[in-house]
Amino acid sequence: MSKRKSGKIAITSENCTGCLRCALACSFFKSSEKTFNLSNSKITVVPAYDLSRFEIALGDDCDQCGICVQYCEFDVLSRISG
């Protein structure tokens, strides 16, 4: 299992099911309108080459707040200590 570090958040993409809970939570809590809108999310989840895997990326404007980590139920996202 490989972890990719992105600032204060580690991403283990092989655990991702593509549920989009992380991106939806980000879009809701980080928008002033408090609406679910994936275009407002600072995290993207897209199908990888074989459609059974997903690629997760944090945008350059992500402030590393950790909302996405709180709502990920599959241990894809985790906080980095230190």
NULUM-891367 format. One record per residue: x, y, z of N, C-alpha, C in turn; chain; residue number from 0. Coordinates in nm, 4 decimals, always signed. Atoms other than C-alpha are relative to their C-alpha. Layout:
N
n_x=X n_y=Y n_z=Z ca_x=X ca_y=Y ca_z=Z c_x=X c_y=Y c_z=Z unit=A pos=NUM
...
% end
This chain:
82
n_x=+0.0848 n_y=-0.1175 n_z=+0.0000 ca_x=+0.0000 ca_y=+0.0000 ca_z=+0.0000 c_x=+0.0892 c_y=+0.1235 c_z=+0.0000 unit=A pos=0
n_x=-0.0829 n_y=-0.1199 n_z=+0.0093 ca_x=+0.1468 ca_y=+0.3335 ca_z=-0.1034 c_x=-0.0788 c_y=+0.1225 c_z=+0.0424 unit=A pos=1
n_x=+0.0624 n_y=-0.1254 n_z=-0.0424 ca_x=+0.0726 ca_y=+0.6661 ca_z=+0.0559 c_x=+0.0718 c_y=+0.1132 c_z=-0.0706 unit=A pos=2
n_x=-0.0535 n_y=-0.1184 n_z=+0.0632 ca_x=+0.1202 ca_y=+0.9874 ca_z=-0.1320 c_x=-0.0304 c_y=+0.1158 c_z=+0.0929 unit=A pos=3
n_x=+0.0188 n_y=-0.1117 n_z=-0.0910 ca_x=+0.1723 ca_y=+1.2962 ca_z=+0.0813 c_x=-0.0327 c_y=+0.1257 c_z=-0.0792 unit=A pos=4
n_x=+0.0390 n_y=-0.1264 n_z=+0.0604 ca_x=+0.0070 ca_y=+1.6231 ca_z=-0.0064 c_x=-0.0208 c_y=+0.0993 c_z=+0.1132 unit=A pos=5
n_x=+0.0088 n_y=-0.0918 n_z=-0.1134 ca_x=+0.0833 ca_y=+1.8839 ca_z=+0.2570 c_x=-0.0207 c_y=-0.0758 c_z=+0.1289 unit=A pos=6
n_x=+0.0299 n_y=+0.0638 n_z=-0.1273 ca_x=-0.0775 ca_y=+1.7700 ca_z=+0.5842 c_x=-0.0909 c_y=-0.1218 c_z=-0.0155 unit=A pos=7
n_x=+0.0927 n_y=+0.1096 n_z=+0.0246 ca_x=-0.2952 ca_y=+1.5039 ca_z=+0.4199 c_x=+0.0678 c_y=-0.1065 c_z=-0.0852 unit=A pos=8
n_x=-0.0533 n_y=+0.1124 n_z=+0.0759 ca_x=-0.1808 ca_y=+1.1603 ca_z=+0.3061 c_x=-0.1149 c_y=-0.0636 c_z=-0.0779 unit=A pos=9
n_x=+0.1013 n_y=+0.0584 n_z=+0.0876 ca_x=-0.3672 ca_y=+0.9942 ca_z=+0.0190 c_x=+0.0404 c_y=-0.1427 c_z=-0.0345 unit=A pos=10
n_x=-0.0196 n_y=+0.1409 n_z=+0.0345 ca_x=-0.3954 ca_y=+0.6154 ca_z=-0.0171 c_x=-0.1070 c_y=-0.0352 c_z=-0.1027 unit=A pos=11
n_x=+0.1028 n_y=+0.0063 n_z=+0.1040 ca_x=-0.5771 ca_y=+0.6037 ca_z=-0.3495 c_x=-0.0517 c_y=-0.1407 c_z=-0.0282 unit=A pos=12
n_x=+0.0480 n_y=+0.1361 n_z=+0.0275 ca_x=-0.5990 ca_y=+0.2245 ca_z=-0.3753 c_x=-0.1195 c_y=-0.0402 c_z=+0.0868 unit=A pos=13
n_x=+0.1169 n_y=+0.0271 n_z=-0.0853 ca_x=-0.8622 ca_y=+0.2309 ca_z=-0.0965 c_x=-0.1262 c_y=+0.0700 c_z=-0.0491 unit=A pos=14
n_x=+0.1124 n_y=-0.0846 n_z=+0.0425 ca_x=-1.0873 ca_y=+0.4755 ca_z=-0.2847 c_x=-0.1044 c_y=-0.0804 c_z=-0.0776 unit=A pos=15
n_x=+0.1121 n_y=+0.0644 n_z=+0.0689 ca_x=-1.4306 ca_y=+0.3532 ca_z=-0.3963 c_x=-0.0691 c_y=+0.0961 c_z=-0.0959 unit=A pos=16
n_x=+0.0610 n_y=-0.0990 n_z=+0.0877 ca_x=-1.5197 ca_y=+0.6749 ca_z=-0.5796 c_x=-0.1310 c_y=+0.0552 c_z=+0.0521 unit=A pos=17
n_x=+0.1283 n_y=-0.0435 n_z=-0.0572 ca_x=-1.8042 ca_y=+0.7632 ca_z=-0.3420 c_x=-0.0186 c_y=+0.1520 c_z=-0.0023 unit=A pos=18
n_x=+0.0003 n_y=-0.1469 n_z=+0.0059 ca_x=-1.7151 ca_y=+1.1364 ca_z=-0.3569 c_x=-0.0399 c_y=+0.0697 c_z=+0.1302 unit=A pos=19
n_x=+0.0353 n_y=-0.0631 n_z=-0.1278 ca_x=-1.7979 ca_y=+1.1952 ca_z=+0.0111 c_x=+0.0993 c_y=+0.1103 c_z=+0.0356 unit=A pos=20
n_x=-0.1028 n_y=-0.0997 n_z=-0.0316 ca_x=-1.4690 ca_y=+1.3829 ca_z=+0.0524 c_x=-0.0228 c_y=+0.1289 c_z=-0.0791 unit=A pos=21
n_x=+0.0192 n_y=-0.1164 n_z=+0.0863 ca_x=-1.5337 ca_y=+1.6146 ca_z=-0.2422 c_x=-0.1315 c_y=+0.0723 c_z=+0.0316 unit=A pos=22
n_x=+0.1279 n_y=-0.0620 n_z=-0.0352 ca_x=-1.8976 ca_y=+1.6732 ca_z=-0.1478 c_x=+0.0086 c_y=+0.0740 c_z=+0.1329 unit=A pos=23
n_x=-0.0168 n_y=-0.0671 n_z=-0.1296 ca_x=-1.8049 ca_y=+1.7545 ca_z=+0.2132 c_x=+0.0798 c_y=+0.1281 c_z=-0.0175 unit=A pos=24
n_x=-0.0816 n_y=-0.1188 n_z=+0.0262 ca_x=-1.5377 ca_y=+1.9951 ca_z=+0.0921 c_x=-0.0847 c_y=+0.1085 c_z=-0.0647 unit=A pos=25
n_x=+0.0805 n_y=-0.1004 n_z=+0.0702 ca_x=-1.7779 ca_y=+2.1676 ca_z=-0.1446 c_x=-0.1040 c_y=+0.0636 c_z=+0.0919 unit=A pos=26
n_x=+0.1022 n_y=-0.0522 n_z=-0.0915 ca_x=-2.0406 ca_y=+2.2060 ca_z=+0.1283 c_x=+0.0602 c_y=+0.0911 c_z=+0.1061 unit=A pos=27
n_x=-0.0535 n_y=-0.0742 n_z=-0.1141 ca_x=-1.8274 ca_y=+2.3220 ca_z=+0.4192 c_x=+0.0900 c_y=+0.1163 c_z=-0.0398 unit=A pos=28
n_x=-0.0905 n_y=-0.1075 n_z=+0.0416 ca_x=-1.5926 ca_y=+2.5445 ca_z=+0.2192 c_x=-0.0682 c_y=+0.1057 c_z=-0.0857 unit=A pos=29
n_x=+0.0709 n_y=-0.1011 n_z=+0.0786 ca_x=-1.8612 ca_y=+2.7357 ca_z=+0.0287 c_x=-0.0888 c_y=+0.0842 c_z=+0.0909 unit=A pos=30
n_x=+0.0844 n_y=-0.0878 n_z=-0.0810 ca_x=-2.0480 ca_y=+3.0321 ca_z=+0.1667 c_x=-0.1479 c_y=-0.0332 c_z=-0.0162 unit=A pos=31
n_x=+0.1395 n_y=+0.0359 n_z=+0.0249 ca_x=-2.3719 ca_y=+2.9005 ca_z=+0.0128 c_x=-0.0435 c_y=-0.1259 c_z=+0.0744 unit=A pos=32
n_x=+0.0278 n_y=+0.1285 n_z=-0.0665 ca_x=-2.3470 ca_y=+2.5679 ca_z=+0.2043 c_x=-0.0844 c_y=-0.0899 c_z=-0.0904 unit=A pos=33
n_x=+0.0646 n_y=+0.0889 n_z=+0.0964 ca_x=-2.4444 ca_y=+2.3660 ca_z=-0.1024 c_x=+0.1000 c_y=-0.1052 c_z=-0.0448 unit=A pos=34
n_x=-0.0832 n_y=+0.1058 n_z=+0.0564 ca_x=-2.3140 ca_y=+2.0415 ca_z=-0.2474 c_x=+0.0189 c_y=+0.0296 c_z=-0.1480 unit=A pos=35
n_x=-0.0300 n_y=-0.0333 n_z=+0.1383 ca_x=-2.1428 ca_y=+2.1375 ca_z=-0.5722 c_x=+0.1445 c_y=-0.0386 c_z=-0.0264 unit=A pos=36
n_x=-0.1349 n_y=+0.0510 n_z=+0.0218 ca_x=-1.8420 ca_y=+1.9399 ca_z=-0.6934 c_x=+0.0927 c_y=+0.1020 c_z=-0.0660 unit=A pos=37
n_x=-0.0855 n_y=-0.1002 n_z=+0.0637 ca_x=-1.7197 ca_y=+2.2357 ca_z=-0.8965 c_x=+0.0624 c_y=+0.0954 c_z=+0.1030 unit=A pos=38
n_x=-0.0565 n_y=-0.0824 n_z=-0.1068 ca_x=-1.6535 ca_y=+2.4164 ca_z=-0.5651 c_x=+0.0973 c_y=-0.0764 c_z=+0.0893 unit=A pos=39
n_x=-0.0853 n_y=+0.0831 n_z=-0.0842 ca_x=-1.4553 ca_y=+2.1297 ca_z=-0.4134 c_x=+0.1478 c_y=+0.0230 c_z=-0.0304 unit=A pos=40
n_x=-0.1453 n_y=-0.0147 n_z=+0.0142 ca_x=-1.0809 ca_y=+2.1604 ca_z=-0.3564 c_x=+0.0689 c_y=-0.1351 c_z=-0.0176 unit=A pos=41
n_x=-0.0533 n_y=+0.1345 n_z=+0.0202 ca_x=-1.0380 ca_y=+1.7826 ca_z=-0.3940 c_x=-0.0730 c_y=-0.0620 c_z=-0.1192 unit=A pos=42
n_x=+0.0629 n_y=+0.0659 n_z=+0.1149 ca_x=-1.0996 ca_y=+1.5851 ca_z=-0.7121 c_x=+0.0220 c_y=-0.1502 c_z=+0.0093 unit=A pos=43
n_x=-0.0045 n_y=+0.1460 n_z=+0.0048 ca_x=-1.1744 ca_y=+1.2158 ca_z=-0.7506 c_x=-0.0414 c_y=-0.0381 c_z=-0.1411 unit=A pos=44
n_x=+0.0305 n_y=+0.0375 n_z=+0.1382 ca_x=-1.1550 ca_y=+1.0783 ca_z=-1.1035 c_x=+0.0377 c_y=-0.1456 c_z=-0.0238 unit=A pos=45
n_x=-0.0348 n_y=+0.1386 n_z=+0.0317 ca_x=-1.1581 ca_y=+0.7246 ca_z=-1.2443 c_x=+0.1386 c_y=-0.0071 c_z=-0.0633 unit=A pos=46
n_x=-0.1325 n_y=+0.0221 n_z=+0.0577 ca_x=-0.8110 ca_y=+0.5963 ca_z=-1.3256 c_x=-0.0147 c_y=-0.0805 c_z=-0.1284 unit=A pos=47
n_x=-0.0037 n_y=+0.0660 n_z=+0.1302 ca_x=-0.7117 ca_y=+0.4102 ca_z=-1.6407 c_x=-0.0891 c_y=-0.1220 c_z=-0.0124 unit=A pos=48
n_x=+0.0765 n_y=+0.1243 n_z=+0.0139 ca_x=-0.8974 ca_y=+0.0863 ca_z=-1.5629 c_x=-0.1402 c_y=+0.0067 c_z=+0.0606 unit=A pos=49
n_x=+0.1327 n_y=-0.0260 n_z=-0.0553 ca_x=-1.2135 ca_y=+0.2353 ca_z=-1.4032 c_x=-0.0326 c_y=-0.0752 c_z=+0.1286 unit=A pos=50
n_x=+0.0230 n_y=+0.0630 n_z=-0.1292 ca_x=-1.1801 ca_y=+0.0143 ca_z=-1.0967 c_x=+0.0841 c_y=+0.0689 c_z=+0.1077 unit=A pos=51
n_x=-0.0830 n_y=-0.0781 n_z=-0.0920 ca_x=-0.9371 ca_y=+0.2611 ca_z=-0.9370 c_x=-0.0293 c_y=+0.1471 c_z=-0.0211 unit=A pos=52
n_x=+0.0261 n_y=-0.1426 n_z=+0.0073 ca_x=-0.9549 ca_y=+0.6311 ca_z=-0.8670 c_x=+0.1256 c_y=+0.0777 c_z=+0.0354 unit=A pos=53
n_x=-0.1089 n_y=-0.0923 n_z=-0.0301 ca_x=-0.7066 ca_y=+0.9151 ca_z=-0.8629 c_x=-0.0581 c_y=+0.1148 c_z=+0.0807 unit=A pos=54
n_x=+0.0448 n_y=-0.1067 n_z=-0.0885 ca_x=-0.7414 ca_y=+1.1731 ca_z=-0.5865 c_x=+0.1063 c_y=+0.1087 c_z=-0.0011 unit=A pos=55
n_x=-0.0948 n_y=-0.1112 n_z=+0.0000 ca_x=-0.5834 ca_y=+1.5160 ca_z=-0.6015 c_x=-0.0574 c_y=+0.1166 c_z=+0.0786 unit=A pos=56
n_x=+0.0373 n_y=-0.1217 n_z=-0.0720 ca_x=-0.5919 ca_y=+1.8176 ca_z=-0.3745 c_x=+0.0421 c_y=+0.1185 c_z=-0.0849 unit=A pos=57
n_x=-0.0291 n_y=-0.1175 n_z=+0.0803 ca_x=-0.6107 ca_y=+2.1488 ca_z=-0.5573 c_x=+0.1029 c_y=+0.0911 c_z=+0.0653 unit=A pos=58
n_x=-0.0989 n_y=-0.0956 n_z=-0.0512 ca_x=-0.3487 ca_y=+2.4202 ca_z=-0.5228 c_x=-0.0614 c_y=+0.0950 c_z=+0.1018 unit=A pos=59
n_x=+0.0664 n_y=-0.0911 n_z=-0.0934 ca_x=-0.6079 ca_y=+2.6290 ca_z=-0.3382 c_x=-0.0559 c_y=-0.0706 c_z=+0.1233 unit=A pos=60
n_x=+0.0414 n_y=+0.0748 n_z=-0.1195 ca_x=-0.6747 ca_y=+2.3554 ca_z=-0.0784 c_x=+0.0753 c_y=+0.0557 c_z=+0.1212 unit=A pos=61
n_x=-0.0648 n_y=-0.0550 n_z=-0.1197 ca_x=-0.6072 ca_y=+2.4916 ca_z=+0.2715 c_x=+0.0324 c_y=-0.1076 c_z=+0.1047 unit=A pos=62
n_x=-0.0364 n_y=+0.1119 n_z=-0.0867 ca_x=-0.5530 ca_y=+2.1434 ca_z=+0.4248 c_x=-0.0816 c_y=-0.0023 c_z=+0.1292 unit=A pos=63
n_x=+0.0831 n_y=-0.0071 n_z=-0.1207 ca_x=-0.8427 ca_y=+2.1917 ca_z=+0.6708 c_x=-0.0356 c_y=-0.1380 c_z=+0.0559 unit=A pos=64
n_x=+0.0274 n_y=+0.1360 n_z=-0.0459 ca_x=-0.9122 ca_y=+1.8166 ca_z=+0.6869 c_x=-0.1456 c_y=-0.0414 c_z=-0.0021 unit=A pos=65
n_x=+0.1416 n_y=+0.0390 n_z=+0.0115 ca_x=-1.2878 ca_y=+1.8192 ca_z=+0.6219 c_x=-0.0111 c_y=-0.1294 c_z=-0.0801 unit=A pos=66
n_x=+0.0049 n_y=+0.1201 n_z=+0.0847 ca_x=-1.2281 ca_y=+1.5597 ca_z=+0.3500 c_x=+0.0412 c_y=-0.1247 c_z=+0.0781 unit=A pos=67
n_x=-0.0465 n_y=+0.1121 n_z=-0.0819 ca_x=-1.0422 ca_y=+1.3371 ca_z=+0.5973 c_x=-0.1107 c_y=-0.0470 c_z=+0.0935 unit=A pos=68
n_x=+0.1066 n_y=+0.0330 n_z=-0.0952 ca_x=-1.3311 ca_y=+1.3509 ca_z=+0.8454 c_x=-0.1122 c_y=-0.0794 c_z=-0.0650 unit=A pos=69
n_x=+0.1128 n_y=+0.0640 n_z=+0.0668 ca_x=-1.5821 ca_y=+1.2314 ca_z=+0.5868 c_x=+0.0380 c_y=-0.1205 c_z=-0.0850 unit=A pos=70
n_x=-0.0441 n_y=+0.1187 n_z=+0.0750 ca_x=-1.3730 ca_y=+0.9581 ca_z=+0.4190 c_x=-0.0133 c_y=-0.1232 c_z=+0.0902 unit=A pos=71
n_x=+0.0229 n_y=+0.1205 n_z=-0.0799 ca_x=-1.4931 ca_y=+0.6204 ca_z=+0.5476 c_x=+0.0863 c_y=-0.1187 c_z=-0.0434 unit=A pos=72
n_x=-0.0760 n_y=+0.1111 n_z=+0.0560 ca_x=-1.2429 ca_y=+0.4111 ca_z=+0.3511 c_x=+0.1496 c_y=+0.0124 c_z=+0.0212 unit=A pos=73
n_x=-0.1425 n_y=-0.0215 n_z=-0.0311 ca_x=-0.9090 ca_y=+0.5301 ca_z=+0.4957 c_x=+0.0828 c_y=+0.0383 c_z=-0.1209 unit=A pos=74
n_x=-0.0730 n_y=-0.0511 n_z=+0.1156 ca_x=-0.8125 ca_y=+0.6951 ca_z=+0.1698 c_x=+0.0798 c_y=+0.1229 c_z=+0.0424 unit=A pos=75
n_x=-0.0601 n_y=-0.1238 n_z=-0.0445 ca_x=-0.7346 ca_y=+1.0257 ca_z=+0.3354 c_x=+0.0308 c_y=-0.0072 c_z=+0.1492 unit=A pos=76
n_x=-0.0370 n_y=-0.0011 n_z=-0.1415 ca_x=-0.5500 ca_y=+1.0685 ca_z=+0.6635 c_x=+0.0898 c_y=+0.1199 c_z=+0.0286 unit=A pos=77
n_x=-0.0838 n_y=-0.1105 n_z=-0.0437 ca_x=-0.3767 ca_y=+1.3402 ca_z=+0.8596 c_x=+0.1431 c_y=-0.0490 c_z=+0.0213 unit=A pos=78
n_x=-0.1410 n_y=+0.0287 n_z=-0.0252 ca_x=+0.0025 ca_y=+1.3462 ca_z=+0.8702 c_x=+0.0377 c_y=+0.0667 c_z=+0.1306 unit=A pos=79
n_x=-0.0411 n_y=-0.0549 n_z=-0.1308 ca_x=+0.1363 ca_y=+1.3915 ca_z=+1.2236 c_x=+0.1238 c_y=+0.0850 c_z=-0.0173 unit=A pos=80
n_x=-0.1224 n_y=-0.0784 n_z=-0.0057 ca_x=+0.3879 ca_y=+1.6584 ca_z=+1.2933 c_x=-0.0015 c_y=+0.1288 c_z=-0.0675 unit=A pos=81
% end
